[in-house]
Structures are given as C-alpha cells and as structure tokens.
Amino acid sequence: MAQENKGVWVFSDLPSLAFELLGKGRTLADQLATQLTAVSITATLDVNELVQRGADRVFSVSDPALTTFQVESYADVLTALVNEQKPDVLLIGATRNGLELAPRLAERLKTGCVTETTRLELDAEKKLVVMERVTYGGNLVETQVSKARPQIATIARGLFAPIPAESSRKGEIVKVEPKI
C-alpha cells in the first residue's frame, strides 16, 4: 500500500525568506493538521532557529560537497528526502537558486510547480493548496491547483510574515547524510 502524503515542508537558501515560509507553512500545516518541516542544507540555516520559528522537524543535511549550491546535487538530496518522507506541500524560496531548483525537483517527482506564487490558501474540502500568481506583466492573476503530490510552489520575499522566535519551542532535528 502506498504511503499517504503528509506534511508541509519549506526550503530556502536565504534565512530571512525561510522564516517567512515557516510563517505561512505553519498556517497551512495547522489547517491540514500535519507537521511543518524545514530543510537546511550545509548549515546555511540555524536548525535551532528554524524550530524556534515554527518548524516541528528540521532535516539538517550536511556534506562538504554541498557547501556551494549545485542545482543537481541539491535536487538529488531533496528528491531522495521527498520520495522517502512524502510531504503534501513543498514551499521553496523564490531566490535565484530556488527558481532553478523547484522545476527540476517537480520534474523528478512527476508533480507540478507554481513559480512566483503570490497567494496560498487551503481548499479545506479537497485538502489541496490553491496557489495564485501574477502573470502578463501584472495584468492577470492566475489560479492554479496541482492535484499531484507534493504540491510545489516558489515564493518571493516579503509576502508572508515570519513567526517571532520562541526559545522555549521544541522540535525534532534529524541529521541527514546524503548519498551524493
């Protein structure tokens, strides 16, 4: 029997954007009654601060080969984690690296990817995230829903508020040894 997809994940190579994604991810995870997971590759993000800002679990991926962003290597790591853990939703920061990574990841996972998402809302009945993005030079708002899992979206800075750090918050930190 196939494992059911469960969980909201966030990944960004930019700490401030990761905190914003955790803010929106926390809302979605609570609405879905599931776990919020952050992925940190090569300690670009402080794993304890990710927990303090809303993550229930952090995958801390450490390997000297990942010190510099390489889209194929990062895609390999995230593909393996997603295939193993099967999240519902994956929010990726719309940085230069994130915009290169997200579509590759979607192709490998045989799912959709909505880039430059400006709004995310949960369709509670269908348990799917409805994503909006601005197109045609700001003249049109496009609404998309991917039924394939995980639903992948890239999100730019400044759209969502980060959760203030709460030092008493507890979470699970999982060290991951990638097979590169």
C-alpha positions in Angstrom: 0.0 0.0 0.0 1.4 3.4 -0.9 2.2 5.8 1.9 -0.2 8.8 2.0 1.4 12.2 1.5 1.6 14.1 4.8 3.3 17.3 5.9 4.3 20.8 4.8 7.9 21.4 4.0 9.9 24.6 3.5 13.3 25.2 1.9 15.2 28.4 1.1 18.9 29.2 0.9 18.1 32.7 2.3 17.4 32.6 6.1 15.0 35.6 6.2 12.9 34.0 3.4 13.0 30.6 5.1 11.5 32.3 8.2 8.7 33.9 6.1 8.0 30.5 4.5 7.8 29.0 8.0 5.2 31.6 8.9 2.9 30.6 6.0 3.9 26.9 6.3 2.8 26.9 10.0 -0.7 28.2 9.0 -1.0 25.5 6.3 0.3 22.7 8.5 -2.1 23.7 11.3 -5.1 23.8 8.8 -4.1 20.3 7.4 -3.4 19.0 11.0 0.1 17.9 10.0 3.7 18.5 10.7 5.8 21.5 9.5 9.3 20.5 8.3 12.2 22.7 7.3 15.2 21.5 5.3 18.6 23.0 6.0 21.4 22.1 3.6 25.0 22.5 4.8 24.0 24.6 7.8 23.0 27.6 5.7 20.2 28.0 8.3 20.5 27.6 12.1 18.4 24.5 12.8 17.5 25.6 16.3 16.2 28.9 15.0 14.1 27.1 12.4 12.4 25.2 15.3 12.0 28.4 17.3 10.3 30.0 14.3 7.7 27.2 13.8 9.2 24.0 12.4 8.2 20.8 14.1 11.0 19.0 12.5 14.2 20.0 10.7 16.2 17.9 8.2 19.8 19.0 8.6 21.7 17.9 5.5 25.5 18.1 5.9 28.1 17.3 3.3 31.1 19.2 2.2 30.1 18.6 -1.4 27.0 20.8 -0.8 28.8 23.8 0.5 28.3 25.7 -2.8 24.9 25.5 -4.4 24.8 23.0 -7.3 21.4 22.5 -8.6 21.8 18.8 -9.5 23.2 17.9 -6.1 20.6 19.8 -4.2 17.9 18.3 -6.4 19.3 14.8 -5.7 19.2 15.4 -1.9 15.6 16.9 -1.9 14.3 14.2 -4.3 15.6 11.4 -2.0 14.1 13.1 1.1 10.7 13.8 -0.6 10.5 10.2 -2.0 11.2 8.8 1.4 9.0 11.1 3.5 6.2 12.1 1.1 5.1 15.6 2.1 1.9 17.1 0.8 3.3 20.6 0.1 6.8 21.9 -0.5 7.4 25.7 -0.4 10.7 26.9 -1.9 12.1 30.4 -1.6 12.0 32.2 -5.0 15.7 33.1 -4.9 17.9 32.6 -8.0 18.8 29.1 -6.6 15.2 28.3 -5.6 13.8 29.2 -9.0 16.4 26.9 -10.6 15.8 24.1 -8.2 12.0 23.9 -7.9 11.1 23.0 -11.5 13.9 20.4 -11.6 12.6 18.9 -8.4 9.0 18.9 -9.8 10.1 17.1 -13.0 11.9 14.4 -11.0 9.0 13.9 -8.7 6.5 13.9 -11.5 4.4 16.7 -10.0 3.5 20.4 -10.7 5.3 23.5 -9.7 3.8 27.0 -9.5 6.6 29.6 -9.6 6.4 33.1 -8.2 3.3 32.3 -6.1 1.8 35.4 -4.6 -1.0 33.8 -2.5 -1.6 30.4 -1.0 -4.9 29.3 0.5 -6.1 25.8 1.6 -9.2 24.3 -0.1 -10.2 22.5 3.2 -12.6 20.2 1.5 -10.1 18.8 -1.0 -7.1 19.3 1.2 -5.2 21.0 -1.6 -3.4 24.3 -1.7 -4.8 26.8 -4.1 -2.0 29.0 -5.5 -2.2 32.3 -7.2 0.5 34.1 -9.3 0.5 37.3 -11.2 1.2 37.0 -15.0 1.2 39.1 -18.1 3.2 41.9 -16.5 0.8 42.2 -13.6 -2.4 42.3 -15.7 -3.7 38.9 -14.8 -3.9 36.8 -11.7 -3.7 33.1 -12.4 -5.1 30.5 -10.0 -3.6 27.0 -10.1 -4.2 23.8 -8.1 -1.9 20.8 -8.6 -3.5 17.5 -7.6 -0.2 15.7 -7.8 1.8 15.5 -4.6 3.8 17.1 -3.3 2.4 20.5 -4.4 5.4 22.7 -5.1 5.4 26.5 -5.0 8.2 29.1 -5.1 7.5 32.2 -3.0 9.3 35.6 -3.2 10.4 37.6 -0.2 8.0 39.9 1.6 4.7 38.1 1.0 4.3 36.4 4.4 5.2 37.4 7.9 7.7 35.3 9.8 6.8 33.8 13.2 8.7 35.5 16.0 11.4 33.2 17.5 10.2 31.4 20.6 13.2 30.0 22.5 11.0 27.5 24.5 9.7 25.9 21.3 10.7 22.2 20.9 11.2 20.3 17.7 13.0 17.3 16.2 16.3 17.8 14.4 17.1 14.9 12.0 20.7 14.7 10.7 20.8 13.5 7.1 23.8 12.0 5.4 23.1 12.4 1.7 24.1 9.8 -0.8 25.7 12.0 -3.5 
